Amino acid sequence: MTARELAQLVKLDTIDILKIDDKKIKDLSEPLKIKVMPILRGEYMDKIP
């Protein structure tokens, strides 16, 4: 998944995703972590009919 694709799914700017690219998940802020984790786990695919 590219930064652009992740940004579209999370509804953030690509720049914001690139800023967190080198960080660990546990170091992210809680609101951002809640948005990103289901996508990285693949749970968003379960909602597609």
N, C-alpha and C positions, 0 to 999 in steps of 0.2 A: 504494500500500500504506500502510495506517495504522500508527501506532506500536503499536497493540494487536495487529494481525495479525502484524507483525514480531516482537513480543515472544512471541507464541504459537509461532511457528515456531522461534525461537531458544531458547525455554524460559527466558525472563527476565521480570522484572517490567516493566510498561509504563513505570514511573518510570525504570528504568535506560536504556531506549531513549530516553526524552525527554531525559535528561541528555547523551546523546551526539549529539543531533539537530543541534546547531550546530557540531560538530567535523568535520574532514575525516577520511576513511578512514585516511590515513597517520598520523594523530595518535592513533588508537585503540590500545589495548593488543593485543598479538599474539593472545591467546586469544579476545578479543572479535572481532577482525578475521577470524579463521578461521571463526567462527560466522556472521558477518553477510555476508561477501563472496559465498558461493555463493547466498544468497537474493537479494541485490541483483542478481546477474548472471542469475538465473533458472535456475540449474543444478538447484535442488531440483525443478523441474518435470519433469526428465528421469527422476526416480525414481518418478513417479506412473504406475501401470499404465494 
